[in-house]
Amino acid sequence: MVMKIRSIYALIVASLLAMLPDSVQPSQQLRQERWDDWRFTYDHVMLIYGKAVDENGKPFYMVKNSWGKYGQYDGIWYMSRDFMAQNTIYLFLNRHGIASKLRIEN
């Protein structure tokens, strides 16, 4: 199924794979256009819990959807790095997920 997201398309297939077409490169300009016309919101949370690589070496993130367990893979999605770069607003990290030399300790 191809789902229109503003002026760009994301490919969502039965295996719950989310990615941008090769012709679309994530950019701040595209992100800003979607934000300015109120078609982009930050009202959904997902847990990124791992990384994967497809047979062509394209990187993906393994994501658990906050909607719960559904579908063939119990709510698990594979999202391409470009898809994440285009659609992610903010990240929460456990401080131990950051290299110790970069952490600010209290």
N, C-alpha and C positions, 0 to 999 in steps of 0.2 A: 504494500500500500504506500502511496506517496502522499504526504501530508504537507500542505502549503503552510509555511511559517513566515508570515510577512512577505517579503520579496525573495526569500530563499526557500529551498526545499530540503527537507530531511527525509531520508529513506528509512522507513520503519518496516521491517519484514517480520515474518512469523517467528523467527528466532530471537526477536527483541533486540535487534541491532539498530543503533541510531548513528547516523553519519551524514555529513554534508556531501553533496555531489563533488566530484573532483574539480568542477568548474568554479566552485565557490570557495574562496579563501576567507577564513575568519578575520575580521578587522574591527577596529574601534569604530570606524564610520558606520558599518552595518549595525553594530551593537547600539550605537547612539541613535540611529534612525528608528530602530525598534523601540527604544526607550522613550524617545520624544513623542511618538504618536500613540503611546499607551498600549501598544500591542505586546510589550515585554513586561512581565511582572516578576516579582521575586517572592512568590507565595507557595513554593513547593520545595520540599527537602528530600534529598537522596543521600545515601551513604556510599561513598566510593571506598571499596574495600580491597581492591587488587588491580593488577594490570594483566593484560593479555596481548598477544601479537597474532595477527592472522597469518595465513600461509604465504602472504606477500611481504611480510615484515611490517605491516601497518599497525601502529600501536592503538590499543583500546583500553578503556578503564572498565572494570567490573563494578556494577552499580546495583545496589538494592533500592528498590522503589518504596517510598513510605506508604504507598497504597496497600501494602501487604502482599501476601503470597497469592499469585494468580498466574495463569498462563502455564505454558509448557515448562518454564524454568522457575516457577514459584516466585515471581516478582524480580528476577535477576535480569539486568540489561547489560549489554556491551555497548559502550559509547566511544566513538572515535575521539582522538585527541582534539581534532578540529571542531567536532560537534561540541565538546566540553568548552573549548576556548570561546566559541561563539555564544554559548548559552549560559555560562556560569557567572553568577553575580558575586558570590562570596564563598569562602571556604572556612570551615572551622577545623583546626588541627589540634591534636594532642601535642603538648610540648615535646614529648619524646619522639614525635615524628619529624622533628626538625634537628638538624645537626647540632650537637652541643655547643660548638663554637659560635653558632648563630643565635642561640637561645638567650633570652633575657630572664634570668633567674630572680625570683623575689626573695 
